[in-house]
Amino acid sequence: MPIITRFYGIIIKMYFNDHLPPHFHAIYNEYNAIFDLNTLEMIEGDLPPKAMKLVKEWAEEYKVDLEKIWKTQEFKQLPGLI
């Protein structure tokens, strides 16, 4: 599973040819979560509240890029939060 970005100890990954709905994975220490690309809501797993806020903030900024990666299945690294 390609790593899309890393920031503040959070790793964002996306599997290609994965199940619907379109989504990405966020990993932070021992926590794992899946976020829906359409709503940016966590649909599975768990993250601490601060990490969840950072993931959502990042995903809002790069939502169009994430959707393109999902649709084209072309890997692209994205910047993290600064």
Secondary structure, 3 states (H helix, E strand, C coil): CCEEEEECCEEEECCCCCCCCCEEEEEECCEEEEEECCCCCEEEECCCHHHHHHHHHHHHHCHHHHHHHHHHCCCCCCCCCC
